[in-house]
Amino acid sequence: MEIKKEAKKDILGLKITAEENGEVAGVVYLYILYNSVHKEPCGFLEYVIVDEKFQGQGIGTQLVKEVIAEAKARGCYKLVACSRTGKEQIHQWYEKMGFKKHGVEFRINF
């Protein structure tokens, strides 16, 4: 068997920031990924982070809505968001925004 590796340049990473009075209140990352399985790209939402003093003001919701709109505008066939087990409140929050539980995440930490 021969294993071949090919560098892919068709990945786009976006950092979306929310600011209040010039101060960073929150940030989220969206990665647009292409592969040979689907014609359309898929979106991967990562790290919705809202500074503690800005939490509870809907900033995280606005950031995720922005990611959803951006993924749709870029023609993604799906948008994936991951969350750790035991974060039921966060899972419900994602579900309120239209995400559905689907599959299981496996990972290796290095």
C-alpha positions as CSV (number, residue, x, y, z in Angstrom):
1,M,0.0,0.0,0.0
2,E,1.1,3.5,-0.8
3,I,0.0,6.6,1.2
4,K,0.0,9.9,-0.6
5,K,-0.4,13.3,0.9
6,E,-1.7,16.4,-0.9
7,A,-1.6,19.9,0.6
8,K,-5.1,21.5,0.2
9,K,-5.5,25.3,-0.1
10,D,-9.2,25.2,-0.3
11,I,-9.9,25.9,3.4
12,L,-11.0,29.3,4.5
13,G,-10.9,30.4,8.1
14,L,-12.8,33.4,9.4
15,K,-12.6,35.1,12.7
16,I,-15.8,37.0,13.5
17,T,-15.5,39.5,16.4
18,A,-18.2,41.5,18.3
19,E,-17.1,44.8,19.8
20,E,-18.7,47.0,22.4
21,N,-17.3,50.6,22.6
22,G,-14.0,49.4,20.9
23,E,-13.6,46.5,23.3
24,V,-13.7,42.9,22.1
25,A,-16.9,41.4,23.7
26,G,-16.9,38.1,21.9
27,V,-15.4,36.0,19.1
28,V,-16.2,33.0,17.0
29,Y,-14.4,31.1,14.3
30,L,-15.8,29.7,11.1
31,Y,-13.9,27.3,8.8
32,I,-15.1,26.5,5.3
33,L,-13.9,23.1,4.2
34,Y,-13.9,21.5,0.8
35,N,-13.5,17.9,0.0
36,S,-14.0,15.5,-2.9
37,V,-17.1,13.9,-1.4
38,H,-19.5,16.9,-1.8
39,K,-19.6,19.6,-4.5
40,E,-20.5,22.2,-1.8
41,P,-18.3,23.1,1.1
42,C,-19.2,22.4,4.7
43,G,-18.8,24.9,7.6
44,F,-17.3,24.2,10.9
45,L,-18.1,26.6,13.8
46,E,-15.6,26.7,16.6
47,Y,-15.0,28.5,19.8
48,V,-17.9,30.8,20.6
49,I,-16.2,32.9,23.3
50,V,-17.9,35.9,25.1
51,D,-16.1,37.9,27.7
52,E,-17.6,37.3,31.1
53,K,-18.7,40.9,31.6
54,F,-20.6,40.8,28.3
55,Q,-22.3,37.4,28.8
56,G,-26.1,37.3,28.9
57,Q,-26.5,40.2,26.5
58,G,-27.1,38.0,23.4
59,I,-23.7,38.6,21.9
60,G,-23.0,34.8,21.5
61,T,-26.3,34.4,19.8
62,Q,-25.5,37.2,17.4
63,L,-22.1,35.8,16.6
64,V,-23.6,32.3,15.9
65,K,-26.3,33.9,13.7
66,E,-23.6,35.7,11.8
67,V,-21.7,32.4,11.3
68,I,-24.9,30.7,10.1
69,A,-25.5,33.5,7.6
70,E,-21.9,33.4,6.4
71,A,-22.0,29.6,5.9
72,K,-25.2,29.9,3.9
73,A,-23.9,32.7,1.8
74,R,-20.8,30.7,1.0
75,G,-23.0,27.7,-0.2
76,C,-22.2,25.3,2.6
77,Y,-24.4,22.2,2.6
78,K,-24.0,21.9,6.4
79,L,-22.7,23.7,9.4
80,V,-21.2,21.7,12.3
81,A,-20.8,22.9,15.8
82,C,-19.1,20.9,18.6
83,S,-19.7,21.0,22.3
84,R,-18.4,19.0,25.1
85,T,-20.5,16.4,26.9
86,G,-22.1,17.6,30.1
87,K,-22.8,21.1,28.8
88,E,-26.6,20.6,28.5
89,Q,-27.4,24.3,28.7
90,I,-25.1,25.0,25.8
91,H,-26.6,22.1,23.8
92,Q,-30.1,23.5,24.3
93,W,-28.8,27.0,23.2
94,Y,-27.5,25.5,20.0
95,E,-30.8,23.6,19.5
96,K,-32.7,26.9,19.9
97,M,-30.7,28.3,17.0
98,G,-31.7,25.3,14.7
99,F,-28.8,22.9,15.3
100,K,-29.7,19.2,15.8
101,K,-27.7,16.6,17.7
102,H,-26.1,14.4,15.1
103,G,-23.4,11.8,15.7
104,V,-20.6,11.6,18.2
105,E,-17.3,13.5,18.2
106,F,-14.1,11.6,18.7
107,R,-10.8,13.3,19.3
108,I,-7.2,12.8,20.3
109,N,-5.5,15.5,22.4
110,F,-1.8,16.1,21.8
